[in-house]
């Protein structure tokens, strides 16, 4: 059974359903911070930067056309970049995560995208809440959870800024890759 934070295809060698896309907000300020635990993420997503998911899954790769990308550019150009702070390490049933505050700008971004594409509910509609976070590890052991907490908590709070959204796509092998960047507020990404 897939965990909440596992993108489709993450544990498969071959994707047996349409390849999907997703939209994520990169959090570059955490790259060095979470690097020691990157091996605890599904191999399919390790090429992506640490991020807060804006909308996953998004449209199937085969259905994402130039018109949809133009609409994304318009929508995201109307969202101002925003500052946030990663304030704490949290433990979820299947993950260790960093929690941003305030959460509302991320939730508003997810709602904006979901309102435009109602056929793409966050996490396929599996959860009723929008809980923004940066995944540090999926299915960590108790020892990993302890090490993550001990290694990250003293380095928080960590200020960060959301300035762009990445459109990512699954490849035929199930690996994820960046397809395009969209600047928030229409600035150059």
MDAnalysis code that builds the backbone (N, CA, C; Angstrom):
import MDAnalysis as mda
import numpy as np

u = mda.Universe.empty(567, n_residues=189, atom_resindex=np.repeat(np.arange(189), 3), trajectory=True)
u.add_TopologyAttr("name", ["N", "CA", "C"] * 189)
u.add_TopologyAttr("resid", np.arange(1, 190))
u.add_TopologyAttr("resname", ["UNK", "UNK", "UNK", "UNK", "UNK", "UNK", "UNK", "UNK", "UNK", "UNK", "UNK", "UNK", "UNK", "UNK", "UNK", "UNK", "UNK", "UNK", "UNK", "UNK", "UNK", "UNK", "UNK", "UNK", "UNK", "UNK", "UNK", "UNK", "UNK", "UNK", "UNK", "UNK", "UNK", "UNK", "UNK", "UNK", "UNK", "UNK", "UNK", "UNK", "UNK", "UNK", "UNK", "UNK", "UNK", "UNK", "UNK", "UNK", "UNK", "UNK", "UNK", "UNK", "UNK", "UNK", "UNK", "UNK", "UNK", "UNK", "UNK", "UNK", "UNK", "UNK", "UNK", "UNK", "UNK", "UNK", "UNK", "UNK", "UNK", "UNK", "UNK", "UNK", "UNK", "UNK", "UNK", "UNK", "UNK", "UNK", "UNK", "UNK", "UNK", "UNK", "UNK", "UNK", "UNK", "UNK", "UNK", "UNK", "UNK", "UNK", "UNK", "UNK", "UNK", "UNK", "UNK", "UNK", "UNK", "UNK", "UNK", "UNK", "UNK", "UNK", "UNK", "UNK", "UNK", "UNK", "UNK", "UNK", "UNK", "UNK", "UNK", "UNK", "UNK", "UNK", "UNK", "UNK", "UNK", "UNK", "UNK", "UNK", "UNK", "UNK", "UNK", "UNK", "UNK", "UNK", "UNK", "UNK", "UNK", "UNK", "UNK", "UNK", "UNK", "UNK", "UNK", "UNK", "UNK", "UNK", "UNK", "UNK", "UNK", "UNK", "UNK", "UNK", "UNK", "UNK", "UNK", "UNK", "UNK", "UNK", "UNK", "UNK", "UNK", "UNK", "UNK", "UNK", "UNK", "UNK", "UNK", "UNK", "UNK", "UNK", "UNK", "UNK", "UNK", "UNK", "UNK", "UNK", "UNK", "UNK", "UNK", "UNK", "UNK", "UNK", "UNK", "UNK", "UNK", "UNK", "UNK", "UNK", "UNK", "UNK", "UNK", "UNK", "UNK", "UNK", "UNK", "UNK", "UNK"])
u.atoms.positions = np.array([
    [0.835, -1.174, 0.000],
    [0.000, 0.000, 0.000],
    [0.883, 1.241, 0.000],
    [0.557, 2.185, -0.837],
    [1.366, 3.391, -0.948],
    [1.116, 4.314, 0.229],
    [2.171, 5.005, 0.658],
    [2.049, 5.991, 1.716],
    [1.568, 7.319, 1.164],
    [1.201, 8.190, 2.040],
    [0.680, 9.500, 1.665],
    [1.656, 10.279, 0.808],
    [2.924, 10.120, 1.040],
    [3.920, 10.965, 0.391],
    [4.609, 10.290, -0.769],
    [4.138, 9.164, -1.142],
    [4.792, 8.427, -2.211],
    [4.103, 8.707, -3.530],
    [4.810, 9.321, -4.466],
    [4.190, 9.592, -5.756],
    [3.890, 8.293, -6.491],
    [2.905, 8.324, -7.366],
    [2.614, 7.131, -8.146],
    [3.881, 6.621, -8.826],
    [4.036, 5.316, -8.853],
    [5.185, 4.719, -9.528],
    [6.442, 4.682, -8.698],
    [6.430, 5.252, -7.490],
    [7.659, 5.369, -6.708],
    [8.282, 4.028, -6.381],
    [7.488, 2.998, -6.200],
    [8.058, 1.691, -5.861],
    [7.902, 0.694, -6.998],
    [7.559, 1.181, -8.147],
    [7.428, 0.302, -9.304],
    [8.609, 0.527, -10.226],
    [8.993, -0.509, -10.936],
    [10.033, -0.317, -11.933],
    [9.407, 0.208, -13.217],
    [8.238, -0.238, -13.533],
    [7.514, 0.209, -14.717],
    [6.171, 0.775, -14.291],
    [5.770, 1.841, -14.937],
    [4.486, 2.455, -14.637],
    [3.415, 1.729, -15.440],
    [2.383, 1.219, -14.759],
    [1.348, 0.444, -15.424],
    [0.082, 1.261, -15.663],
    [0.099, 2.518, -15.394],
    [-1.013, 3.427, -15.602],
    [-0.446, 4.653, -16.295],
    [-1.303, 5.564, -16.703],
    [-0.762, 6.750, -17.369],
    [0.242, 7.468, -16.473],
    [1.315, 7.914, -17.074],
    [2.315, 8.671, -16.326],
    [1.697, 9.999, -15.904],
    [1.997, 10.416, -14.704],
    [1.393, 11.607, -14.140],
    [2.381, 12.769, -14.083],
    [1.825, 13.937, -13.838],
    [2.616, 15.122, -13.548],
    [2.238, 15.601, -12.157],
    [3.002, 16.534, -11.637],
    [2.707, 17.130, -10.348],
    [3.304, 18.518, -10.282],
    [2.870, 19.277, -9.296],
    [3.333, 20.648, -9.107],
    [3.882, 20.773, -7.695],
    [5.122, 21.231, -7.586],
    [5.786, 21.333, -6.286],
    [6.484, 22.679, -6.142],
    [6.584, 23.134, -4.899],
    [7.292, 24.372, -4.577],
    [8.661, 23.979, -4.022],
    [9.738, 24.239, -4.762],
    [11.064, 23.865, -4.249],
    [11.427, 24.696, -3.018],
    [12.095, 24.040, -2.073],
    [12.545, 24.710, -0.851],
    [14.057, 24.534, -0.790],
    [14.740, 25.362, -1.571],
    [16.190, 25.241, -1.699],
    [16.919, 25.431, -0.375],
    [16.336, 26.178, 0.540],
    [16.984, 26.426, 1.829],
    [17.212, 25.135, 2.617],
    [16.523, 24.062, 2.238],
    [16.644, 22.800, 2.990],
    [17.577, 21.787, 2.336],
    [18.123, 22.099, 1.173],
    [18.950, 21.102, 0.450],
    [20.023, 20.489, 1.335],
    [20.858, 21.320, 1.919],
    [21.952, 20.828, 2.754],
    [21.411, 20.173, 4.023],
    [20.371, 20.756, 4.562],
    [19.784, 20.282, 5.812],
    [19.293, 18.840, 5.717],
    [18.607, 18.500, 4.619],
    [18.008, 17.167, 4.496],
    [18.880, 16.178, 3.724],
    [19.996, 16.633, 3.190],
    [20.860, 15.773, 2.371],
    [21.237, 14.440, 3.030],
    [21.525, 14.409, 4.335],
    [21.907, 13.120, 4.934],
    [20.818, 12.046, 4.883],
    [19.579, 12.447, 4.621],
    [18.477, 11.475, 4.619],
    [17.854, 11.282, 3.237],
    [18.438, 11.827, 2.186],
    [17.878, 11.675, 0.831],
    [17.718, 10.205, 0.443],
    [18.614, 9.356, 0.949],
    [18.524, 7.920, 0.620],
    [17.266, 7.275, 1.196],
    [16.571, 7.959, 2.095],
    [15.339, 7.435, 2.685],
    [14.091, 7.886, 1.925],
    [14.300, 8.488, 0.776],
    [13.191, 8.842, -0.114],
    [13.116, 7.811, -1.223],
    [11.928, 7.617, -1.810],
    [11.835, 6.697, -2.947],
    [12.801, 7.129, -4.055],
    [13.480, 6.179, -4.655],
    [14.468, 6.469, -5.697],
    [13.866, 7.315, -6.820],
    [12.596, 7.098, -7.131],
    [11.957, 7.817, -8.233],
    [11.959, 9.323, -8.038],
    [11.934, 9.791, -6.784],
    [11.847, 11.212, -6.528],
    [13.111, 11.877, -6.026],
    [14.185, 11.133, -5.898],
    [15.415, 11.718, -5.338],
    [16.034, 12.793, -6.211],
    [15.689, 12.827, -7.490],
    [16.260, 13.850, -8.370],
    [15.591, 15.206, -8.165],
    [14.444, 15.223, -7.501],
    [13.749, 16.485, -7.262],
    [14.351, 17.190, -6.055],
    [14.288, 18.507, -6.037],
    [14.761, 19.226, -4.848],
    [13.774, 19.015, -3.700],
    [14.215, 19.242, -2.462],
    [13.249, 19.229, -1.362],
    [12.135, 20.218, -1.711],
    [10.896, 19.862, -1.364],
    [9.779, 20.685, -1.812],
    [8.540, 20.490, -0.946],
    [7.615, 21.425, -1.117],
    [6.260, 21.306, -0.601],
    [5.394, 21.002, -1.811],
    [4.598, 19.959, -1.725],
    [3.725, 19.600, -2.840],
    [2.590, 20.614, -2.950],
    [2.411, 21.159, -4.147],
    [1.286, 22.054, -4.408],
    [0.091, 21.252, -4.908],
    [0.317, 20.304, -5.825],
    [-0.764, 19.452, -6.316],
    [-0.168, 18.191, -6.931],
    [-0.502, 17.058, -6.316],
    [-0.073, 15.754, -6.820],
    [-1.193, 14.776, -6.620],
    [-1.580, 13.994, -7.590],
    [-1.148, 14.067, -8.978],
    [-1.847, 15.205, -9.702],
    [-1.190, 15.648, -10.766],
    [-1.775, 16.664, -11.630],
    [-2.263, 15.921, -12.871],
    [-2.172, 16.498, -14.028],
    [-2.672, 15.870, -15.253],
    [-1.744, 14.748, -15.718],
    [-2.289, 13.735, -16.392],
    [-1.414, 12.737, -17.007],
    [-0.478, 13.421, -18.013],
    [0.725, 12.913, -18.135],
    [1.726, 13.488, -19.044],
    [1.141, 13.668, -20.441],
    [0.433, 12.660, -20.931],
    [-0.106, 12.702, -22.289],
    [-1.179, 13.774, -22.477],
    [-1.793, 14.243, -21.380],
    [-2.856, 15.244, -21.471],
    [-2.380, 16.664, -21.178],
    [-1.145, 16.801, -20.743],
    [-0.631, 18.129, -20.396],
    [-0.116, 18.800, -21.663],
    [-0.904, 19.729, -22.179],
    [-0.547, 20.374, -23.438],
    [-0.124, 21.822, -23.217],
    [0.189, 22.501, -24.309],
    [0.655, 23.887, -24.239],
    [-0.401, 24.796, -23.614],
    [-1.672, 24.536, -23.869],
    [-2.739, 25.365, -23.286],
    [-2.752, 25.233, -21.765],
    [-2.583, 24.034, -21.265],
    [-2.543, 23.834, -19.808],
    [-1.317, 24.531, -19.209],
    [-0.184, 24.453, -19.891],
    [1.020, 25.119, -19.387],
    [0.854, 26.639, -19.407],
    [0.185, 27.167, -20.429],
    [-0.078, 28.616, -20.473],
    [-0.994, 29.016, -19.315],
    [-1.986, 28.190, -19.043],
    [-2.910, 28.486, -17.931],
    [-2.164, 28.444, -16.597],
    [-1.267, 27.491, -16.439],
    [-0.444, 27.448, -15.229],
    [0.382, 28.729, -15.086],
    [0.972, 29.161, -16.189],
    [1.783, 30.375, -16.168],
    [0.939, 31.579, -15.742],
    [-0.284, 31.674, -16.274],
    [-1.185, 32.773, -15.905],
    [-1.557, 32.712, -14.430],
    [-2.002, 31.549, -13.984],
    [-2.417, 31.398, -12.587],
    [-1.277, 31.687, -11.624],
    [-0.142, 31.068, -11.865],
    [0.991, 31.207, -10.945],
    [1.605, 32.597, -11.015],
    [1.483, 33.246, -12.160],
    [1.941, 34.625, -12.274],
    [1.132, 35.572, -11.405],
    [-0.074, 35.157, -11.040],
    [-0.929, 35.967, -10.170],
    [-0.741, 35.695, -8.687],
    [0.130, 34.750, -8.347],
    [0.408, 34.418, -6.946],
    [1.729, 35.084, -6.565],
    [1.687, 35.933, -5.571],
    [2.912, 36.614, -5.148],
    [3.843, 35.648, -4.414],
    [5.149, 35.768, -4.628],
    [6.102, 34.987, -3.832],
    [5.852, 35.268, -2.351],
    [6.174, 34.309, -1.495],
    [5.917, 34.508, -0.068],
    [7.015, 33.878, 0.778],
    [7.199, 34.475, 1.927],
    [8.173, 33.970, 2.895],
    [7.476, 33.009, 3.849],
    [8.235, 32.065, 4.341],
    [7.731, 31.139, 5.346],
    [8.922, 30.660, 6.158],
    [8.640, 29.963, 7.219],
    [9.680, 29.439, 8.086],
    [9.408, 27.972, 8.351],
    [10.425, 27.147, 8.209],
    [10.304, 25.743, 8.602],
    [10.543, 25.731, 10.109],
    [9.519, 25.351, 10.850],
    [9.543, 25.553, 12.292],
    [9.806, 24.303, 13.118],
    [9.461, 23.131, 12.564],
    [9.614, 21.926, 13.385],
    [9.656, 20.682, 12.523],
    [10.158, 19.611, 13.133],
    [10.133, 18.285, 12.527],
    [8.865, 17.611, 13.028],
    [8.137, 16.977, 12.153],
    [6.922, 16.252, 12.549],
    [7.030, 14.817, 12.074],
    [6.360, 13.945, 12.783],
    [6.316, 12.535, 12.434],
    [4.909, 12.203, 11.974],
    [4.795, 11.719, 10.756],
    [3.531, 11.222, 10.232],
    [3.603, 9.699, 10.221],
    [2.503, 9.051, 9.946],
    [2.482, 7.589, 9.964],
    [3.554, 6.980, 9.071],
    [3.807, 7.598, 7.928],
    [4.745, 7.016, 6.969],
    [5.916, 7.927, 6.627],
    [6.119, 9.002, 7.393],
    [7.156, 9.953, 6.996],
    [7.624, 10.820, 8.157],
    [8.823, 11.345, 7.972],
    [9.323, 12.438, 8.800],
    [9.340, 13.658, 7.894],
    [8.817, 14.782, 8.395],
    [8.650, 15.970, 7.564],
    [9.050, 17.225, 8.325],
    [9.291, 18.287, 7.561],
    [9.481, 19.619, 8.117],
    [8.194, 20.398, 7.863],
    [7.745, 21.122, 8.866],
    [6.482, 21.848, 8.771],
    [6.754, 23.340, 8.556],
    [6.161, 23.908, 7.480],
    [6.305, 25.342, 7.242],
    [5.209, 26.127, 7.960],
    [5.551, 27.341, 8.344],
    [4.550, 28.265, 8.889],
    [4.815, 29.628, 8.290],
    [3.803, 30.330, 7.856],
    [2.415, 29.918, 7.882],
    [2.121, 28.868, 6.803],
    [1.091, 28.089, 7.026],
    [0.701, 27.062, 6.052],
    [-0.287, 27.607, 5.022],
    [-0.987, 28.669, 5.366],
    [-2.054, 29.171, 4.505],
    [-1.619, 29.506, 3.078],
    [-0.465, 30.143, 2.837],
    [-0.110, 30.420, 1.439],
    [0.030, 29.136, 0.603],
    [0.536, 28.069, 1.215],
    [0.640, 26.796, 0.499],
    [-0.746, 26.205, 0.251],
    [-1.595, 26.230, 1.278],
    [-2.954, 25.698, 1.124],
    [-3.719, 26.496, 0.070],
    [-3.545, 27.813, 0.058],
    [-4.218, 28.653, -0.939],
    [-3.734, 28.314, -2.350],
    [-2.441, 28.046, -2.490],
    [-1.897, 27.663, -3.791],
    [-2.513, 26.339, -4.249],
    [-2.592, 25.378, -3.351],
    [-3.215, 24.089, -3.697],
    [-4.670, 24.282, -4.092],
    [-5.416, 25.080, -3.323],
    [-6.834, 25.315, -3.652],
    [-6.980, 26.007, -5.002],
    [-6.102, 26.984, -5.307],
    [-6.155, 27.686, -6.588],
    [-6.008, 26.694, -7.746],
    [-5.023, 25.822, -7.647],
    [-4.779, 24.839, -8.703],
    [-5.902, 23.818, -8.790],
    [-6.365, 23.357, -7.663],
    [-7.441, 22.362, -7.613],
    [-8.744, 22.952, -8.138],
    [-9.018, 24.224, -7.830],
    [-10.222, 24.871, -8.359],
    [-10.187, 24.918, -9.884],
    [-9.003, 25.143, -10.443],
    [-8.857, 25.216, -11.904],
    [-8.959, 23.833, -12.548],
    [-8.450, 22.811, -11.858],
    [-8.481, 21.442, -12.354],
    [-9.135, 20.553, -11.292],
    [-10.471, 20.622, -11.165],
    [-11.161, 19.860, -10.112],
    [-11.016, 18.344, -10.259],
    [-10.642, 17.891, -11.431],
    [-10.417, 16.458, -11.650],
    [-9.097, 15.986, -11.043],
    [-8.343, 16.903, -10.449],
    [-7.030, 16.597, -9.873],
    [-6.990, 16.933, -8.378],
    [-7.767, 16.232, -7.550],
    [-7.718, 16.544, -6.121],
    [-6.352, 16.186, -5.527],
    [-5.928, 16.926, -4.511],
    [-4.637, 16.625, -3.882],
    [-4.570, 15.167, -3.422],
    [-3.464, 14.521, -3.723],
    [-3.220, 13.119, -3.370],
    [-4.380, 12.217, -3.795],
    [-4.970, 12.555, -4.948],
    [-6.044, 11.745, -5.499],
    [-7.305, 11.738, -4.657],
    [-7.447, 12.699, -3.740],
    [-8.624, 12.771, -2.883],
    [-8.536, 11.886, -1.654],
    [-7.371, 11.317, -1.395],
    [-7.223, 10.385, -0.275],
    [-7.294, 11.060, 1.088],
    [-7.101, 12.377, 1.152],
    [-7.067, 13.081, 2.431],
    [-7.966, 14.303, 2.372],
    [-8.632, 14.598, 3.464],
    [-9.558, 15.732, 3.480],
    [-8.878, 17.053, 3.814],
    [-7.677, 16.994, 4.364],
    [-6.993, 18.227, 4.744],
    [-5.814, 18.509, 3.819],
    [-5.420, 19.767, 3.778],
    [-4.222, 20.171, 3.062],
    [-3.196, 20.487, 4.146],
    [-2.166, 19.675, 4.232],
    [-1.165, 19.801, 5.289],
    [0.218, 19.984, 4.657],
    [0.593, 21.211, 4.327],
    [1.887, 21.446, 3.675],
    [3.068, 20.976, 4.531],
    [4.061, 20.425, 3.850],
    [5.255, 19.927, 4.537],
    [6.334, 19.608, 3.507],
    [7.566, 19.496, 3.986],
    [8.703, 19.051, 3.189],
    [9.045, 17.656, 3.688],
    [8.977, 16.666, 2.825],
    [9.285, 15.300, 3.227],
    [10.802, 15.146, 3.360],
    [11.217, 14.600, 4.502],
    [12.627, 14.312, 4.745],
    [12.898, 12.833, 4.494],
    [11.972, 11.959, 4.924],
    [12.154, 10.517, 4.778],
    [10.797, 9.835, 4.698],
    [10.729, 8.789, 3.892],
    [9.536, 7.955, 3.785],
    [9.820, 6.634, 4.497],
    [8.861, 6.211, 5.293],
    [8.965, 4.956, 6.045],
    [10.276, 4.839, 6.827],
    [10.659, 5.889, 7.565],
    [11.896, 5.796, 8.332],
    [11.725, 4.836, 9.516],
    [12.809, 4.198, 9.906],
    [12.792, 3.361, 11.098],
    [12.720, 4.275, 12.324],
    [12.503, 3.682, 13.472],
    [12.492, 4.469, 14.707],
    [13.844, 5.146, 14.905],
    [14.923, 4.441, 14.591],
    [16.265, 5.029, 14.726],
    [16.434, 6.196, 13.756],
    [15.946, 6.035, 12.518],
    [16.033, 7.126, 11.542],
    [15.233, 8.331, 12.028],
    [14.044, 8.082, 12.556],
    [13.210, 9.188, 13.059],
    [13.944, 9.954, 14.154],
    [14.566, 9.214, 15.059],
    [15.326, 9.854, 16.134],
    [16.494, 10.663, 15.608],
    [17.208, 10.117, 14.636],
    [18.354, 10.821, 14.050],
    [17.903, 12.067, 13.297],
    [16.788, 11.969, 12.600],
    [16.261, 13.125, 11.869],
    [15.877, 14.228, 12.847],
    [15.168, 13.875, 13.892],
    [14.765, 14.861, 14.898],
    [15.998, 15.501, 15.536],
    [16.960, 14.669, 15.940],
    [18.174, 15.183, 16.595],
    [19.010, 16.041, 15.646],
    [19.032, 15.673, 14.370],
    [19.847, 16.413, 13.409],
    [19.214, 17.698, 12.913],
    [17.883, 17.730, 12.832],
    [17.214, 18.884, 12.240],
    [16.670, 19.887, 13.251],
    [16.105, 19.408, 14.340],
    [15.449, 20.315, 15.299],
    [16.354, 21.454, 15.765],
    [17.638, 21.200, 16.070],
    [18.491, 22.306, 16.516],
    [18.761, 23.356, 15.428],
    [18.493, 23.019, 14.169],
    [18.774, 23.946, 13.068],
    [17.521, 24.721, 12.640],
    [16.459, 24.530, 13.383],
    [15.206, 25.224, 13.107],
    [14.986, 26.298, 14.170],
    [14.282, 27.349, 13.859],
    [13.553, 27.628, 12.626],
    [14.501, 28.034, 11.491],
    [14.044, 27.737, 10.273],
    [14.813, 28.041, 9.074],
    [13.943, 28.873, 8.139],
    [14.332, 30.125, 7.883],
    [13.543, 30.950, 6.967],
    [13.734, 30.486, 5.519],
    [12.663, 30.632, 4.739],
    [12.703, 30.241, 3.325],
    [11.733, 31.134, 2.549],
    [11.768, 30.977, 1.252],
    [10.904, 31.782, 0.379],
    [10.389, 30.915, -0.757],
    [9.105, 31.038, -1.027],
    [8.483, 30.372, -2.165],
    [8.451, 31.371, -3.312],
    [9.174, 31.066, -4.393],
    [9.254, 31.997, -5.521],
    [8.896, 31.343, -6.848],
    [8.764, 30.008, -6.851],
    [8.450, 29.320, -8.105],
    [7.768, 27.986, -7.820],
    [7.177, 27.442, -8.865],
    [6.552, 26.121, -8.821],
    [7.167, 25.305, -9.942],
    [7.539, 24.089, -9.617],
    [8.069, 23.182, -10.627],
    [6.966, 22.255, -11.104],
    [6.884, 22.094, -12.402],
    [6.040, 21.077, -13.005],
    [6.936, 19.867, -13.198],
    [6.599, 18.757, -12.564],
    [7.397, 17.539, -12.685],
    [6.566, 16.473, -13.368],
    [7.262, 15.530, -13.987],
    [6.557, 14.466, -14.693],
    [7.241, 13.138, -14.457],
    [6.421, 12.079, -14.522],
    [6.957, 10.728, -14.446],
    [7.496, 10.334, -15.811],
    [8.557, 9.586, -15.788],
    [9.104, 9.028, -17.015],
    [8.550, 7.620, -17.164],
    [8.744, 6.972, -18.312],
    [8.257, 5.598, -18.464],
    [8.803, 4.632, -17.402],
    [9.980, 4.914, -16.847],
    [10.537, 4.042, -15.811],
    [9.926, 4.307, -14.440],
    [9.151, 5.402, -14.308],
    [8.567, 5.767, -13.028],
    [9.349, 6.846, -12.312],
    [10.552, 7.172, -12.793],
    [11.350, 8.235, -12.185],
    [10.685, 9.592, -12.456],
    [10.916, 10.526, -11.565],
    [10.377, 11.871, -11.722],
    [11.460, 12.807, -12.231],
    [11.040, 13.759, -13.066],
    [11.986, 14.760, -13.561],
    [11.256, 16.087, -13.721],
    [12.048, 17.136, -13.651],
    [11.502, 18.477, -13.842],
    [11.155, 18.659, -15.315],
    [9.971, 19.219, -15.554],
    [9.551, 19.515, -16.921],
    [9.627, 21.013, -17.205],
    [9.228, 21.825, -16.207],
    [9.218, 23.278, -16.419],
    [9.126, 23.986, -15.069],
    [9.619, 25.227, -15.037],
    [9.519, 26.076, -13.848],
    [8.589, 27.242, -14.156],
    [7.771, 27.591, -13.165],
    [6.879, 28.739, -13.284],
    [7.185, 29.692, -12.139],
    [7.482, 30.931, -12.455],
    [7.758, 31.928, -11.425],
    [6.455, 32.413, -10.808],
    [6.441, 32.527, -9.485],
    [5.305, 33.158, -8.818],
    [5.397, 34.650, -9.049],
    [4.265, 35.278, -9.214],
    [4.251, 36.729, -9.400],
    [4.737, 37.186, -10.755],
    [4.973, 36.255, -11.667],
    [5.407, 36.610, -13.002],
    [6.866, 36.991, -13.105],
    [7.630, 36.867, -12.018],
    [9.060, 37.190, -12.065],
    [9.794, 36.137, -12.878],
    [11.013, 36.398, -13.212],
    [11.815, 35.443, -13.968],
    [12.219, 34.293, -13.054],
    [11.959, 33.069, -13.527],
    [12.314, 31.880, -12.723],
    [13.659, 31.360, -13.129],
])
